[in-house]
Amino acid sequence: GTIRKPCGLVQSPTLRQLFALMMPTPRACCSSCASLNWNARLALIVSPINMVGVGLTESTMAAFAFLITRSNFLVGLSSTVSGLALLLVAPCAGCLADRVGRQAVLRLPGAP
């Protein structure tokens, strides 16, 4: 995995080059996969990894809520409120990101 420059210096591969090794051009897959651009192929790999993390977080928070309250009802209520908050905020955040840019919206929660 190293790349040689003309002057003989060795450069470590970029993230894009590493992902390209993991995701070769999908000519063997199917014709609809061949038309996917780089971002779409990257999303197909990153999204399942993200969903595993979200699933682990949600189940851990539910277990933690049960340990604190010992109430199935309150665990269900907290999960419902979390889902409804996401349902209400996500479309608004998407519209705002279209208007002012994604980076500005990502800075809203207080990240520097």
C-alpha positions in Angstrom: 0.0 0.0 0.0 2.5 2.8 -0.7 2.7 5.1 -3.6 6.0 6.2 -5.2 6.3 9.8 -6.3 8.6 10.7 -9.2 11.2 12.1 -6.8 11.4 8.8 -4.9 9.5 9.9 -1.8 7.0 7.5 -0.4 3.5 8.7 0.4 0.9 6.8 2.4 -2.3 6.2 0.5 -5.2 8.6 1.0 -8.6 7.5 2.4 -10.1 7.6 -1.1 -7.4 5.3 -2.4 -8.0 2.8 0.5 -11.7 2.8 -0.1 -11.0 2.3 -3.8 -9.1 -0.8 -3.0 -12.1 -2.1 -1.0 -14.6 -1.1 -3.7 -13.2 -1.9 -7.1 -15.2 -0.8 -10.1 -18.3 -2.9 -10.0 -18.2 -4.3 -13.5 -18.6 -7.9 -12.2 -21.6 -7.0 -10.0 -24.4 -5.8 -12.2 -25.1 -3.1 -14.7 -27.0 -0.9 -12.2 -24.0 -0.9 -9.8 -21.7 0.2 -12.6 -23.5 3.6 -12.8 -23.0 4.4 -9.2 -20.5 7.3 -8.5 -17.9 7.4 -5.8 -20.2 9.0 -3.2 -23.0 6.4 -3.7 -20.6 3.5 -3.4 -19.1 5.0 -0.3 -22.6 5.5 1.2 -23.4 1.8 0.6 -20.4 0.9 2.7 -20.6 3.5 5.4 -24.3 3.4 6.0 -24.5 -0.2 7.3 -21.5 0.5 9.6 -23.3 3.6 10.9 -26.5 1.6 11.5 -24.7 -1.0 13.6 -23.4 1.9 15.8 -26.9 3.4 16.0 -28.4 0.0 16.9 -25.8 -0.6 19.6 -26.4 2.9 21.0 -30.1 2.6 21.1 -30.1 -0.8 22.8 -27.5 0.3 25.3 -29.6 3.4 26.2 -32.7 1.3 26.6 -30.9 -1.1 28.9 -29.5 1.8 30.9 -32.9 3.4 31.2 -34.3 0.1 32.5 -31.5 -0.3 35.0 -32.3 3.2 36.4 -36.1 3.1 36.3 -37.0 -0.6 36.4 -40.0 0.3 34.3 -40.7 -1.1 30.8 -43.2 1.7 30.2 -40.5 4.4 30.8 -38.1 2.6 28.5 -40.7 2.5 25.8 -41.6 6.1 26.4 -38.0 7.3 26.1 -37.5 5.4 22.9 -40.7 6.8 21.5 -39.8 10.4 22.4 -36.3 9.9 20.9 -37.9 8.6 17.6 -40.4 11.4 17.5 -37.8 14.0 18.1 -35.8 12.6 15.2 -38.9 12.5 13.0 -39.6 16.2 13.7 -36.1 17.6 13.5 -34.6 15.6 10.6 -36.7 17.2 7.8 -36.2 20.7 9.2 -32.4 20.1 9.4 -32.4 18.8 5.9 -34.1 22.0 4.6 -31.8 24.2 6.6 -28.8 22.3 5.2 -30.0 22.9 1.7 -30.3 26.6 2.4 -27.2 27.4 4.4 -24.9 24.5 3.9 -24.3 21.2 5.7 -21.2 22.5 7.6 -23.3 25.3 9.2 -26.0 22.9 10.3 -23.5 20.5 11.8 -22.1 23.3 13.9 -25.5 24.1 15.4 -25.4 21.6 18.3 -22.3 23.5 19.7 -19.4 21.8 18.0 -16.6 24.4 17.3 
